[in-house]
Amino acid sequence: MNARIDTTRLLPEIDHSHLDWLEEEAIFILREAAAAFERPALLFSGGKDSCVVLRLAEKAFKQHLGDGRYAGRLPLPLLHVDTGHNFPEVIAFRDLQATVLGERLIVAELEQSIARGTVRLARPDESRNGHQSVTLLEAIEQHRFDCLIGGARRDEEKARAKERIFSHRDAFGQWQPKEQRPELWTLFNTRIRPGEHVRAFPISNWTELDVWLYIARERIPLPELYYAHPREVVRRRGLLVPVTPVTPALAGEATETLQVRFRTVGDMTCTCPVESAAATPEAIVAETLEVTVSERGATRMDDRTSDASMERRKKEGYF
């Protein structure tokens, strides 16, 4: 059996120069989106990927004052679809960041879609994650957005690996993988008909490791859920399910308090933590060097329903 590699010893050996190339590409994509579309918006949930994209947007459009500070405002608003089942710590972080940075934050609430009757739940405790598509498309129609910029990456999941950097959506907000436009020599086709829109992914070519290396380098603030903390969980279907008001322990399940962190944060009904003692970005980089499963595959219950679950949701308008 091969001896276990001490990944912490590899950290000083990691070449960070590729981050400069990834950053330059992402800033180019952000500026292309802002120039090509009339009403773009930047999706911001408070998650790690959206925090990275927000920092990249600051570098693309603001004046750098030094020490991680930027002057001015972004030429586009922030948009978040709130399912009502998001982690409270993440929602508080989202609001604080928007306030501190002085950016306009638009919150589209799934509760309002339920009140309008456009979203109907089969039961009160049903996961709302898949229903976000309806609320997102309603926000696009209400604000007439023609481009949504987000932090999806190709390494996250099979369906997202099929995405172009500028991903076309038809008048119904649907994604057709066989009709994606070619992107040769970083030339992007941004033409759309009335009612259509585009989803843009500036960090499409990044990996989870790249994201954490960049967070460590740029000292990007994140919700504390991303770092090791004690949490009450139950073991269910091979995952650690956090015990919350919307995900209580079921009859016969034993609760336990473990040291965990979240690799991704989303709707509480489908997002699970992993056991970890990593309390800093550098420690998470060391952990990420060892993982063999993407963060969605390791922690998202909704992606385990079938191999095609994400692709089906994306065709319906999911980001």
GINORTA-V294604 format. One record per pair of residues at least 24 apart in sequence whose ideal C-beta (glycine too) atoms are under 10 Angstrom apart, sorted by the first residue. I is the first residue (numbers start at 0). J is the second residue. D is the distance in whole Angstrom. If there is no record, write none. Layout:
[[I,J,D] [I,J,D]]
This chain:
[[3,289,9] [4,288,8] [4,289,8] [5,285,9] [6,282,10] [6,284,8] [6,285,4] [6,286,8] [6,287,9] [6,288,4] [6,289,6] [7,281,8] [7,282,8] [7,284,9] [7,285,5] [7,286,10] [7,288,9] [8,285,9] [9,284,9] [9,285,8] [9,288,6] [10,212,10] [10,215,9] [10,281,6] [10,282,9] [10,284,6] [10,285,6] [10,288,8] [13,208,9] [13,212,7] [13,284,8] [13,288,8] [15,209,10] [15,212,6] [15,213,9] [15,215,9] [15,216,7] [17,205,10] [17,209,8] [17,212,9] [18,205,9] [18,209,7] [18,212,6] [18,213,6] [18,215,10] [18,216,6] [18,217,9] [19,216,10] [20,204,9] [21,55,9] [21,201,9] [21,202,7] [21,204,7] [21,205,6] [21,206,9] [21,209,6] [21,210,10] [21,212,9] [21,213,8] [22,51,10] [22,54,9] [22,55,7] [22,58,7] [22,59,10] [22,201,10] [22,202,9] [22,205,10] [22,209,10] [22,213,7] [22,216,9] [22,217,9] [23,58,10] [24,55,10] [24,164,9] [24,185,8] [24,201,8] [24,202,9] [24,203,9] [24,204,7] [24,205,9] [25,51,9] [25,52,8] [25,54,10] [25,55,5] [25,56,9] [25,58,9] [25,59,8] [25,150,10] [25,164,10] [25,200,9] [25,201,4] [25,202,6] [25,203,9] [25,204,9] [25,205,8] [25,213,10] [26,55,6] [26,56,9] [26,58,6] [26,59,4] [26,60,9] [26,201,8] [27,59,8] [27,185,7] [27,201,8] [28,52,10] [28,55,9] [28,59,9] [28,148,8] [28,164,6] [28,165,8] [28,185,9] [28,187,8] [28,199,6] [28,200,8] [28,201,4] [28,202,9] [28,203,8] [28,204,10] [29,55,6] [29,56,6] [29,57,10] [29,58,9] [29,59,4] [29,60,8] [29,73,10] [29,75,9] [29,148,7] [29,199,8] [29,201,5] [30,56,10] [30,59,5] [30,60,8] [30,74,10] [30,201,10] [31,59,10] [31,146,10] [31,164,9] [31,165,8] [31,185,9] [31,186,10] [31,187,6] [31,189,8] [31,199,8] [31,201,9] [32,56,10] [32,59,10] [32,75,8] [32,145,10] [32,146,5] [32,147,9] [32,148,6] [32,164,10] [32,165,8] [32,187,9] [32,189,8] [32,197,8] [32,198,10] [32,199,5] [32,200,10] [32,201,8] [33,59,8] [33,60,7] [33,73,9] [33,74,6] [33,75,6] [33,146,9] [33,148,9] [33,199,10] [34,74,10] [34,189,9] [35,145,9] [35,146,7] [35,165,8] [35,187,8] [35,188,10] [35,189,4] [35,190,9] [35,191,10] [35,197,8] [35,199,9] [36,75,9] [36,144,8] [36,145,5] [36,146,4] [36,147,10] [36,148,9] [36,165,10] [36,189,7] [36,191,8] [36,196,8] [36,197,7] [36,199,9] [37,143,8] [37,144,9] [37,145,6] [37,146,9] [38,75,8] [38,76,9] [38,139,9] [38,142,7] [38,143,5] [38,144,5] [38,145,5] [38,146,7] [38,196,9] [39,73,10] [39,74,8] [39,75,5] [39,76,9] [39,78,10] [39,144,7] [39,145,7] [39,146,4] [39,147,7] [39,148,6] [39,196,9] [39,197,9] [39,199,8] [40,73,10] [40,75,6] [40,76,5] [40,77,7] [40,78,4] [40,79,10] [40,103,10] [40,105,7] [40,138,8] [40,139,9] [40,142,7] [40,144,5] [40,145,9] [40,146,7] [40,147,6] [40,148,7] [40,149,9] [40,196,10] [41,73,7] [41,74,10] [41,75,6] [41,76,7] [41,77,5] [41,78,7] [41,79,10] [41,102,9] [41,146,10] [41,147,8] [41,148,5] [41,149,8] [41,150,9] [41,199,9] [41,201,10] [42,77,8] [42,78,6] [42,79,7] [42,80,8] [42,135,9] [42,147,6] [42,148,7] [42,149,4] [42,150,7] [42,151,9] [42,198,9] [42,199,10] [42,318,7] [43,76,9] [43,77,4] [43,78,7] [43,79,6] [43,93,7] [43,96,8] [43,97,7] [43,100,10] [43,102,8] [43,104,7] [43,105,10] [43,148,10] [43,149,9] [43,150,9] [44,77,9] [44,78,9] [44,79,5] [44,80,8] [44,81,9] [44,85,8] [44,89,7] [44,90,9] [44,92,10] [44,93,7] [44,149,9] [44,150,8] [44,222,10] [44,264,8] [44,265,8] [44,318,10] [45,79,8] [45,85,8] [45,86,9] [45,88,9] [45,89,4] [45,90,7] [45,91,9] [45,92,5] [45,93,4] [45,94,9] [45,95,9] [45,96,7] [45,97,9] [45,221,8] [45,222,6] [45,224,10] [45,264,7] [46,79,10] [46,85,10] [46,89,7] [46,92,10] [46,93,9] [46,150,7] [46,221,8] [46,222,8] [46,224,10] [46,225,9] [46,261,9] [46,263,7] [46,264,5] [46,265,7] [46,270,10] [47,150,8] [47,207,9] [47,210,6] [47,211,8] [47,213,10] [47,214,7] [47,219,8] [47,221,6] [47,222,9] [47,224,10] [47,225,6] [47,261,9] [47,262,9] [47,263,7] [47,264,8] [47,280,10] [47,283,10] [47,294,9] [48,149,8] [48,150,3] [48,151,7] [48,152,7] [48,155,9] [48,200,10] [48,202,7] [48,205,8] [48,207,9] [48,210,6] [48,214,10] [48,263,8] [48,294,10] [49,77,9] [49,79,8] [49,93,9] [49,96,10] [49,148,10] [49,149,7] [49,150,5] [49,151,10] [49,202,10] [49,264,10] [50,92,9] [50,93,10] [50,96,8] [50,150,8] [50,210,9] [50,214,8] [50,217,10] [50,219,5] [50,220,7] [50,221,6] [50,222,9] [50,225,10] [51,150,6] [51,152,10] [51,201,9] [51,202,6] [51,205,8] [51,209,9] [51,210,6] [51,211,9] [51,213,6] [51,214,7] [51,217,8] [51,219,6] [51,221,10] [52,148,7] [52,149,7] [52,150,5] [52,151,10] [52,199,10] [52,200,9] [52,201,6] [52,202,6] [52,205,10] [52,210,10] [53,77,8] [53,96,7] [53,97,10] [53,100,8] [53,102,8] [53,148,10] [53,150,9] [53,219,8] [54,213,8] [54,214,9] [54,217,6] [54,218,10] [54,219,5] [54,220,10] [55,148,10] [55,150,9] [55,201,6] [55,202,7] [55,213,9] [55,217,9] [56,100,10] [56,102,9] [56,148,8] [56,201,8] [57,100,8] [57,102,9] [58,217,9] [59,201,9] [61,100,9] [66,218,9] [67,217,7] [67,218,6] [67,219,8] [67,220,9] [69,100,8] [70,101,10] [71,101,9] [72,100,8] [72,101,6] [72,102,6] [72,103,8] [73,100,8] [73,101,9] [73,102,6] [73,103,8] [75,102,9] [75,103,9] [75,144,9] [75,146,9] [75,147,10] [75,148,8] [76,102,7] [76,103,4] [76,104,7] [76,105,5] [76,142,8] [76,144,9] [77,102,5] [77,103,7] [77,104,5] [77,105,7] [77,106,9] [78,103,9] [78,104,8] [78,105,5] [78,106,8] [78,107,7] [78,135,8] [78,138,6] [78,139,9] [78,142,8] [78,144,8] [78,147,7] [78,148,9] [78,149,9] [79,104,7] [79,105,7] [79,106,5] [79,107,7] [79,108,9] [79,135,10] [79,138,9] [80,105,10] [80,106,8] [80,107,5] [80,108,8] [80,109,7] [80,112,9] [80,127,10] [80,130,10] [80,131,5] [80,132,9] [80,133,9] [80,134,5] [80,135,5] [80,136,10] [80,137,9] [80,138,7] [80,318,8] [81,106,5] [81,107,7] [81,108,5] [81,109,7] [81,110,8] [81,111,9] [81,127,10] [81,131,9] [81,134,8] [81,266,10] [82,108,8] [82,109,5] [82,110,9] [82,112,10] [82,118,10] [82,126,9] [82,127,4] [82,128,7] [82,129,10] [82,130,7] [82,131,6] [82,134,8] [82,245,10] [82,265,8] [82,266,5] [82,267,9] [82,268,8] [82,269,10] [83,108,7] [83,109,6] [83,110,5] [83,111,10] [83,113,8] [83,127,7] [83,245,9] [83,266,9] [83,267,10] [84,109,8] [84,124,10] [84,126,8] [84,127,5] [84,128,8] [84,243,8] [84,244,9] [84,245,5] [84,246,9] [84,265,9] [84,266,5] [84,267,5] [84,268,6] [84,269,9] [84,270,10] [85,109,10] [85,127,10] [85,264,8] [85,265,7] [85,266,7] [85,267,7] [85,270,9] [86,222,7] [86,224,6] [86,241,9] [86,243,8] [86,261,8] [86,264,6] [86,265,9] [86,266,9] [86,267,6] [86,270,8] [87,243,9] [87,267,9] [88,222,5] [88,223,6] [88,224,6] [88,228,10] [88,261,10] [88,264,9] [89,221,9] [89,222,5] [89,223,10] [89,224,7] [89,225,10] [89,261,9] [89,264,5] [89,265,9] [89,267,10] [89,270,10] [90,222,9] [91,222,8] [92,220,8] [92,221,8] [92,222,4] [92,223,8] [92,224,9] [92,264,10] [93,222,8] [95,220,9] [95,222,10] [96,220,7] [96,221,10] [96,222,10] [99,220,9] [105,138,7] [105,141,9] [105,142,7] [105,144,9] [106,138,9] [107,131,9] [107,133,10] [107,134,5] [107,135,7] [107,136,10] [107,137,7] [107,138,4] [107,139,9] [107,141,8] [107,142,9] [108,134,7] [108,138,10] [109,133,8] [109,134,5] [109,135,9] [109,137,10] [109,266,9] [110,134,9] [111,137,8] [111,138,10] [112,136,10] [112,137,6] [112,138,10] [123,245,9] [124,244,10] [124,245,7] [124,246,9] [124,247,9] [124,268,8] [125,245,10] [125,268,8] [126,245,9] [126,246,9] [126,266,6] [126,267,9] [126,268,4] [126,269,5] [126,300,8] [126,301,6] [127,245,9] [127,266,6] [127,267,9] [127,268,7] [127,269,9] [128,265,7] [128,266,4] [128,267,9] [128,268,7] [128,269,5] [128,270,9] [128,299,9] [128,300,9] [128,301,5] [128,302,10] [128,312,8] [128,317,9] [129,266,9] [129,269,9] [129,301,7] [129,304,10] [129,308,9] [129,311,9] [129,312,6] [129,315,8] [129,317,7] [130,266,10] [130,312,10] [130,315,10] [130,317,10] [131,265,9] [131,266,8] [131,312,9] [131,316,9] [131,317,7] [131,318,8] [132,172,7] [132,173,9] [132,312,7] [132,313,9] [132,314,10] [132,315,5] [132,316,4] [132,317,5] [132,318,8] [133,172,9] [133,315,9] [133,316,7] [133,317,10] [134,316,10] [135,172,8] [135,316,6] [135,317,8] [135,318,7] [136,168,9] [136,171,8] [136,172,4] [136,173,9] [136,196,9] [136,315,9] [136,316,5] [136,317,10] [137,172,10] [139,168,9] [139,172,7] [139,194,10] [139,196,6] [139,316,9] [140,172,9] [140,194,9] [140,196,10] [143,194,10] [143,196,9] [144,196,6] [144,197,10] [145,189,9] [145,191,6] [145,193,9] [145,194,9] [145,195,8] [145,196,5] [145,197,7] [146,189,8] [146,191,9] [146,196,6] [146,197,5] [146,198,8] [146,199,6] [147,196,7] [147,197,8] [147,198,5] [147,199,7] [147,200,10] [147,318,7] [148,197,9] [148,198,8] [148,199,5] [148,200,8] [148,201,7] [149,198,7] [149,199,7] [149,200,6] [149,201,9] [149,202,9] [149,203,10] [149,318,6] [150,200,8] [150,201,8] [150,202,6] [150,203,9] [150,205,9] [150,210,8] [150,318,9] [151,198,8] [151,199,10] [151,200,5] [151,201,10] [151,202,8] [151,203,7] [151,313,10] [151,318,7] [152,200,7] [152,201,10] [152,202,6] [152,203,6] [152,204,8] [152,205,5] [152,206,7] [152,207,8] [152,209,9] [152,210,8] [152,293,9] [152,294,10] [152,295,10] [153,200,8] [153,202,9] [153,203,5] [153,204,7] [153,205,8] [153,206,9] [154,203,9] [154,204,9] [154,205,8] [154,206,5] [154,207,7] [154,208,9] [154,209,9] [154,210,10] [154,293,6] [154,294,9] [154,295,10] [155,206,9] [155,207,8] [155,263,8] [155,293,5] [155,294,7] [155,295,5] [155,296,8] [155,299,9] [155,302,9] [155,309,9] [156,293,7] [156,294,9] [156,295,5] [156,296,7] [156,299,9] [156,302,6] [156,306,10] [156,308,9] [156,309,5] [156,310,9] [156,313,9] [157,293,10] [157,295,10] [157,296,9] [157,302,10] [157,306,7] [157,307,8] [157,309,7] [157,310,7] [158,302,9] [158,306,9] [158,307,8] [158,308,9] [158,309,4] [158,310,4] [158,311,8] [158,312,8] [158,313,5] [158,314,9] [158,317,9] [159,200,8] [159,203,8] [159,293,10] [159,295,9] [159,309,7] [159,310,9] [159,313,8] [159,318,10] [160,203,9] [161,310,8] [161,313,9] [162,198,8] [162,200,6] [162,203,7] [162,313,8] [163,187,8] [163,188,9] [163,197,9] [163,198,9] [163,199,9] [163,200,8] [163,203,8] [164,197,10] [164,198,10] [164,199,7] [164,200,6] [164,201,8] [164,202,10] [164,203,5] [164,204,8] [165,189,6] [165,197,5] [165,198,8] [165,199,5] [165,200,8] [165,203,10] [166,196,10] [166,197,7] [166,198,4] [166,199,7] [166,200,7] [166,203,9] [166,313,9] [166,318,10] [167,191,7] [167,195,7] [167,196,8] [167,197,6] [167,198,8] [168,194,10] [168,195,6] [168,196,5] [168,197,7] [168,198,6] [168,313,10] [168,316,7] [169,194,8] [169,195,6] [169,196,9] [169,316,10] [170,194,4] [170,195,6] [170,196,9] [171,195,9] [171,314,10] [171,315,9] [171,316,8] [172,196,7] [172,198,10] [172,314,10] [172,315,8] [172,316,4] [172,317,9] [173,313,9] [173,314,6] [173,315,7] [173,316,6] [174,198,8] [174,310,9] [174,312,10] [174,313,5] [174,314,5] [174,315,8] [174,316,8] [174,317,8] [174,318,10] [175,313,10] [175,314,7] [176,310,7] [176,313,8] [176,314,8] [198,313,9] [198,316,10] [198,318,7] [200,318,10] [206,287,9] [206,293,9] [207,262,7] [207,263,9] [207,283,9] [207,284,10] [207,287,6] [207,290,8] [207,293,7] [207,294,6] [207,295,10] [208,283,9] [208,284,7] [208,286,10] [208,287,5] [208,288,7] [208,290,9] [209,287,10] [210,280,10] [210,283,10] [210,284,10] [210,287,9] [210,294,10] [211,262,10] [211,277,10] [211,280,6] [211,281,9] [211,282,10] [211,283,5] [211,284,5] [211,285,10] [211,286,9] [211,287,6] [211,288,10] [212,280,8] [212,281,9] [212,283,10] [212,284,6] [212,287,9] [213,280,9] [214,280,5] [214,281,10] [214,283,8] [214,284,9] [215,279,8] [215,280,4] [215,281,6] [215,282,10] [215,283,8] [215,284,6] [216,280,9] [217,280,10] [218,280,8] [219,280,8] [221,264,9] [221,280,8] [222,261,8] [222,264,7] [223,260,9] [223,261,10] [223,278,10] [224,259,9] [224,260,7] [224,261,5] [224,263,10] [224,264,6] [224,270,9] [224,272,8] [225,260,6] [225,261,6] [225,262,8] [225,263,9] [225,264,7] [225,272,10] [225,275,10] [225,277,9] [225,278,10] [225,280,9] [225,283,8] [226,259,10] [226,260,6] [226,261,9] [226,275,8] [226,276,10] [226,277,7] [226,278,5] [226,279,7] [226,280,9] [226,282,8] [226,283,8] [227,257,10] [227,258,5] [227,259,7] [227,260,5] [227,272,10] [227,274,9] [227,275,5] [227,276,5] [227,277,5] [227,278,5] [227,279,9] [227,282,8] [227,283,9] [227,286,10] [228,257,10] [228,258,7] [228,259,7] [228,260,7] [228,261,9] [228,272,9] [228,275,9] [228,278,8] [229,256,5] [229,257,7] [229,258,6] [229,259,8] [230,255,10] [230,256,7] [230,257,7] [230,258,8] [230,259,5] [230,260,9] [230,261,9] [230,272,6] [231,255,7] [231,256,5] [231,257,8] [231,259,10] [232,256,8] [232,257,6] [232,259,7] [232,271,8] [232,272,7] [232,274,9] [235,271,9] [235,300,8] [236,271,10] [236,300,7] [236,303,7] [237,271,10] [237,297,10] [237,300,10] [237,303,9] [238,269,10] [238,270,10] [238,271,4] [238,272,9] [238,273,9] [238,297,8] [238,298,7] [238,299,9] [238,300,6] [238,303,8] [239,271,5] [239,272,6] [239,273,7] [239,274,7] [239,298,9] [240,267,10] [240,268,9] [240,269,10] [240,270,9] [240,271,6] [240,272,9] [240,300,8] [241,267,7] [241,270,8] [241,271,7] [241,272,6] [243,267,5] [243,268,9] [246,270,9] [246,271,9] [246,300,10] [260,286,9] [261,294,9] [261,298,7] [262,286,9] [262,287,9] [262,290,8] [262,292,10] [262,293,9] [262,294,4] [262,295,8] [262,296,10] [262,297,6] [262,298,5] [262,299,9] [263,293,9] [263,294,5] [263,295,6] [263,297,9] [263,298,6] [263,299,7] [264,298,9] [265,295,9] [265,298,9] [265,299,7] [265,301,9] [266,299,9] [266,300,10] [266,301,8] [268,300,8] [268,301,8] [269,298,9] [269,299,6] [269,300,4] [269,301,4] [269,302,8] [269,303,9] [269,304,10] [270,294,10] [270,295,10] [270,298,6] [270,299,6] [270,300,8] [270,301,9] [271,297,8] [271,298,5] [271,299,7] [271,300,7] [272,297,10] [272,298,7] [273,297,6] [273,298,6]]
